[in-house]
Amino acid sequence: MSKQKSKLSSKDRPIGIFDSGIGGLTIANAIQKVLPNESLVYFGDTAHLPYGDKSPDSIKYYAIRISQFLLKQNCKMIVIACNTASAQAYETVKDFVGGAVPVINVIDPVVDYIIADKKHKKIGVIGTKGTIKSDIYAKKINARSKNLKVSCLATPLLAPMIEEGFFKNNISRAVLASYLSSRKLSGIDTLIPACTHYPLISSEMVEFYKGKVEIVDTAAVVANYVKHVLKTEKLLAGKKKSLHHFYVSDFTRSFEESTRFFFANRIHLEKMDFWN
C-alpha cells in the first residue's frame, strides 16, 4: 500500500480517460478547458463500439483490460467517460484498481448536479440501450429525491450516427427530432444526454426545445467534478506544458477527425490491441 501512496503523490502524472469511441472526447475536451495544465491519456475502444448493445460481462472485461493499460501508463486517475461502462463496470473497475488511483464515472456527478438544483422537477434521460436498461439514473435520482419524476428513453441510433460523423446536419436533426418527440419525454423541464457522444448534438437539442428545456452540460459537470477530486486529493498538476496521448483499439478515420476537432494540434493516434 505504501508503494501506491507514493505513486499518488506525483501530481504531474496524466489523467486516464476511456470510452468505446469518440464520445469520451467531449469529456477529455471539457477536462482540458477546466484543467489546462493536466496531461491526458485517452483510450478509445473503437474495436468494440458501441458499448450500448454489449453484454454487462463483456463491458466489464473491456473496462478492466483498458484500466490495466491506463495504470501501466502511470495515470493518476481513471475517468470512465462512457455512460454504459459507468453503469455496468464502475464498481468492477474500482475493485480492480483497489484504491491505487481515484476512479470517476460520468453518472454520479450528473446526479449530484440534478439533486443540488431545486428547479428540476421532471427529468428526461436519453442514452444507449445498455444505459437505459440499467435504469441507473432513475434509481440514483429517486434514491435521493422522491419528488423528482424521471422518464428514460433509449436512443440507440444516435451514438453510431455521431461516430460516423453525422451531426449538425439534416440527418442528425431528423433522427434526434424523432426521438425527442416521444411521449416519454413529454413535459420534461430538464434533459440529461446520458451518453458522452451526445454533447456533439447539444446545439440541436437546444434548437429542438427552443430553450424551454435545460440540456444538462454533462461534460462540464464531469470535468468540474474531476477538478474537485484532484484538488481534494492534492493531485492537481503544477504549471507545465500538458502532453496528450491518444490510443485506439482499431483505427477509424472518424475518430481521427473528431480528435483533431477537439484538440487543435495535430494528433498522433496509436493503435493498441491487447485483447488476445
C-alpha positions as CSV (number, residue, x, y, z in Angstrom):
1,M,0.0,0.0,0.0
2,S,2.9,2.4,0.7
3,K,4.0,2.0,-2.9
4,Q,0.6,3.0,-4.1
5,K,0.6,6.0,-1.8
6,S,3.9,7.2,-3.1
7,K,2.7,7.0,-6.7
8,L,-0.4,9.1,-5.8
9,S,1.9,11.9,-4.6
10,S,3.1,12.6,-8.2
11,K,0.9,15.5,-9.4
12,D,2.2,15.6,-12.9
13,R,1.1,12.2,-13.9
14,P,-1.6,12.1,-16.6
15,I,-5.3,11.6,-16.2
16,G,-6.5,8.4,-17.9
17,I,-9.8,8.5,-19.8
18,F,-11.6,5.8,-21.8
19,D,-14.7,5.3,-23.9
20,S,-15.9,3.0,-26.6
21,G,-15.2,5.6,-29.2
22,I,-15.2,9.4,-29.8
23,G,-17.9,10.2,-27.2
24,G,-15.4,10.4,-24.4
25,L,-13.5,13.1,-26.3
26,T,-16.2,15.5,-25.1
27,I,-15.2,14.7,-21.6
28,A,-11.5,15.0,-22.4
29,N,-12.1,18.4,-24.1
30,A,-14.0,19.7,-21.1
31,I,-11.3,18.5,-18.7
32,Q,-8.7,20.2,-20.8
33,K,-10.6,23.5,-20.6
34,V,-11.1,23.3,-16.8
35,L,-7.6,21.9,-16.1
36,P,-5.3,23.2,-18.9
37,N,-2.1,22.0,-17.0
38,E,-3.2,18.4,-16.9
39,S,-1.9,15.8,-19.3
40,L,-4.3,13.2,-20.7
41,V,-4.1,9.6,-21.9
42,Y,-7.1,8.7,-23.9
43,F,-8.2,5.2,-25.0
44,G,-11.0,4.8,-27.5
45,D,-12.1,1.2,-27.7
46,T,-13.2,1.5,-31.3
47,A,-12.9,-2.2,-31.9
48,H,-15.9,-2.8,-29.7
49,L,-18.1,0.2,-30.2
50,P,-20.8,0.8,-29.4
51,Y,-20.9,-0.5,-25.8
52,G,-24.6,0.1,-25.7
53,D,-25.5,-3.2,-27.2
54,K,-22.8,-5.3,-25.5
55,S,-23.4,-7.7,-22.5
56,P,-22.5,-6.4,-19.0
57,D,-19.8,-9.2,-18.7
58,S,-18.2,-8.0,-22.0
59,I,-18.2,-4.4,-20.9
60,K,-16.6,-5.3,-17.5
61,Y,-13.9,-7.3,-19.3
62,Y,-13.1,-4.4,-21.7
63,A,-13.1,-1.9,-18.8
64,I,-10.7,-4.0,-16.7
65,R,-8.3,-4.5,-19.6
66,I,-8.3,-0.8,-20.5
67,S,-7.9,0.3,-16.9
68,Q,-4.9,-2.1,-16.6
69,F,-3.4,-0.4,-19.6
70,L,-4.0,3.1,-18.2
71,L,-2.4,2.1,-14.9
72,K,0.7,1.0,-16.9
73,Q,0.7,4.5,-18.4
74,N,1.2,5.8,-14.9
75,C,-2.2,7.6,-14.8
76,K,-3.1,9.3,-11.5
77,M,-6.8,9.0,-12.1
78,I,-9.2,6.9,-14.3
79,V,-12.2,8.5,-15.8
80,I,-14.8,6.1,-17.3
81,A,-16.0,8.5,-20.0
82,C,-18.9,6.3,-21.1
83,N,-22.4,6.1,-19.5
84,T,-22.8,2.4,-20.4
85,A,-19.5,1.4,-18.9
86,S,-20.1,3.7,-15.9
87,A,-23.4,1.9,-15.3
88,Q,-22.2,-1.6,-15.9
89,A,-18.5,-1.6,-14.9
90,Y,-17.8,1.2,-12.4
91,E,-17.8,-1.0,-9.3
92,T,-15.8,-3.6,-11.1
93,V,-13.1,-1.1,-12.1
94,K,-13.0,0.3,-8.6
95,D,-12.5,-3.2,-7.1
96,F,-9.8,-3.9,-9.7
97,V,-7.9,-0.6,-9.1
98,G,-8.1,-1.2,-5.4
99,G,-7.7,2.4,-4.3
100,A,-4.4,2.9,-6.2
101,V,-5.9,5.8,-8.0
102,P,-9.3,7.6,-7.9
103,V,-11.9,6.2,-10.4
104,I,-14.5,8.6,-11.7
105,N,-17.7,7.7,-13.6
106,V,-19.9,10.1,-15.6
107,I,-23.2,9.3,-13.8
108,D,-22.7,10.3,-10.2
109,P,-21.5,13.9,-10.8
110,V,-24.6,14.5,-13.0
111,V,-27.0,13.0,-10.4
112,D,-25.3,15.3,-7.8
113,Y,-26.0,18.3,-10.1
114,I,-29.6,17.4,-10.6
115,I,-30.3,16.9,-6.9
116,A,-28.5,20.2,-5.9
117,D,-30.6,22.4,-8.2
118,K,-34.1,22.5,-6.8
119,K,-35.6,23.9,-10.0
120,H,-35.6,20.5,-11.6
121,K,-39.0,18.7,-11.5
122,K,-39.3,16.3,-14.4
123,I,-36.2,14.9,-15.8
124,G,-35.8,13.2,-19.2
125,V,-32.9,10.8,-19.8
126,I,-31.7,9.7,-23.3
127,G,-29.0,7.1,-23.8
128,T,-27.9,3.8,-25.2
129,K,-29.9,0.6,-24.7
130,G,-27.4,-0.5,-22.1
131,T,-27.6,2.7,-20.0
132,I,-31.4,2.9,-20.2
133,K,-31.9,-0.8,-19.5
134,S,-29.8,-0.4,-16.3
135,D,-32.3,2.3,-15.2
136,I,-29.3,3.7,-13.2
137,Y,-30.2,7.4,-13.5
138,A,-33.8,6.9,-12.2
139,K,-32.6,4.7,-9.4
140,K,-29.9,7.1,-8.2
141,I,-32.0,10.2,-8.5
142,N,-35.1,8.7,-6.9
143,A,-33.0,7.2,-4.1
144,R,-32.1,10.8,-3.1
145,S,-35.4,12.6,-4.0
146,K,-38.8,11.0,-4.3
147,N,-40.2,14.3,-5.7
148,L,-38.4,14.2,-9.0
149,K,-40.0,12.3,-11.9
150,V,-37.6,10.6,-14.2
151,S,-38.5,9.4,-17.7
152,C,-35.9,7.4,-19.7
153,L,-35.8,6.7,-23.4
154,A,-33.3,4.6,-25.3
155,T,-31.9,6.4,-28.4
156,P,-29.7,3.7,-30.0
157,L,-29.2,5.3,-33.4
158,L,-27.6,8.5,-32.0
159,A,-24.1,7.2,-30.9
160,P,-23.3,5.3,-34.1
161,M,-24.7,8.2,-36.1
162,I,-22.3,10.5,-34.4
163,E,-19.4,8.1,-34.6
164,E,-19.9,8.2,-38.4
165,G,-19.6,12.0,-38.4
166,F,-23.4,12.7,-38.8
167,F,-24.1,15.7,-36.5
168,K,-25.1,19.2,-37.1
169,N,-26.8,18.3,-40.4
170,N,-30.3,17.4,-41.6
171,I,-29.8,13.7,-40.9
172,S,-28.9,14.2,-37.3
173,R,-31.7,16.7,-36.8
174,A,-34.3,14.4,-38.2
175,V,-33.2,11.4,-36.1
176,L,-33.0,13.5,-33.0
177,A,-36.4,15.1,-33.5
178,S,-38.0,11.7,-33.9
179,Y,-36.6,10.6,-30.5
180,L,-37.3,13.8,-28.7
181,S,-40.9,13.8,-29.9
182,S,-41.6,10.6,-27.9
183,R,-44.4,10.7,-25.4
184,K,-42.0,9.5,-22.7
185,L,-40.3,12.9,-22.8
186,S,-43.4,15.0,-22.8
187,G,-43.5,17.8,-20.3
188,I,-39.9,17.5,-19.1
189,D,-38.1,20.6,-17.9
190,T,-34.6,19.1,-17.9
191,L,-32.9,16.6,-20.3
192,I,-29.8,14.5,-19.4
193,P,-27.9,13.5,-22.5
194,A,-26.7,10.2,-20.9
195,C,-24.1,9.4,-23.5
196,T,-20.8,11.1,-23.9
197,H,-21.4,11.3,-27.6
198,Y,-24.4,13.5,-27.2
199,P,-22.8,16.8,-26.4
200,L,-21.8,16.9,-30.1
201,I,-25.5,17.4,-30.9
202,S,-26.4,19.5,-27.8
203,S,-27.0,22.6,-30.0
204,E,-29.5,20.6,-32.0
205,M,-31.3,19.6,-28.7
206,V,-31.4,23.3,-27.7
207,E,-32.8,24.1,-31.2
208,F,-35.5,21.4,-30.9
209,Y,-36.7,22.6,-27.5
210,K,-36.3,26.3,-28.3
211,G,-34.7,27.0,-25.0
212,K,-37.7,25.7,-23.0
213,V,-35.9,22.6,-21.6
214,E,-32.5,22.7,-19.9
215,I,-30.0,20.5,-21.6
216,V,-27.5,19.4,-18.9
217,D,-23.9,20.1,-20.0
218,T,-22.8,16.7,-18.7
219,A,-19.2,17.1,-20.0
220,A,-18.7,20.3,-18.0
221,V,-20.3,18.8,-14.9
222,V,-18.0,15.8,-15.0
223,A,-14.9,18.0,-15.7
224,N,-15.6,20.2,-12.7
225,Y,-16.0,17.1,-10.5
226,V,-12.7,15.8,-11.8
227,K,-11.1,19.1,-10.7
228,H,-12.8,18.8,-7.3
229,V,-11.4,15.3,-6.7
230,L,-7.9,16.1,-7.9
231,K,-7.9,19.2,-5.6
232,T,-9.2,17.2,-2.7
233,E,-6.6,14.5,-3.2
234,K,-3.9,17.2,-3.7
235,L,-3.2,15.8,-7.2
236,L,-3.6,19.0,-9.3
237,A,-0.8,19.4,-11.8
238,G,1.6,22.3,-11.5
239,K,2.2,24.8,-14.2
240,K,3.7,22.9,-17.1
241,K,3.2,22.0,-20.7
242,S,0.5,19.4,-20.9
243,L,1.0,16.3,-23.1
244,H,-1.8,14.2,-24.5
245,H,-1.6,10.7,-25.9
246,F,-4.4,9.0,-27.8
247,Y,-4.8,5.3,-28.3
248,V,-7.4,3.3,-30.1
249,S,-8.1,-0.5,-30.3
250,D,-8.9,-0.1,-34.0
251,F,-8.1,2.8,-36.3
252,T,-11.1,4.7,-37.7
253,R,-11.0,7.9,-39.8
254,S,-13.9,9.4,-38.0
255,F,-12.1,9.0,-34.7
256,E,-9.0,10.8,-36.0
257,E,-11.1,13.6,-37.5
258,S,-13.0,14.0,-34.2
259,T,-9.9,14.1,-32.2
260,R,-8.5,16.9,-34.3
261,F,-11.8,18.7,-34.0
262,F,-11.4,18.9,-30.2
263,F,-7.6,19.2,-30.0
264,A,-6.2,21.9,-32.3
265,N,-2.7,20.4,-32.6
266,R,-2.1,17.5,-35.0
267,I,-2.8,14.3,-33.0
268,H,-1.0,11.0,-33.4
269,L,-3.2,8.0,-32.9
270,E,-1.5,4.8,-31.7
271,K,-3.3,1.5,-32.2
272,M,-3.1,-0.7,-29.1
273,D,-4.5,-4.2,-29.5
274,F,-4.3,-6.2,-26.2
275,W,-7.4,-8.3,-26.4
276,N,-5.7,-11.6,-27.4
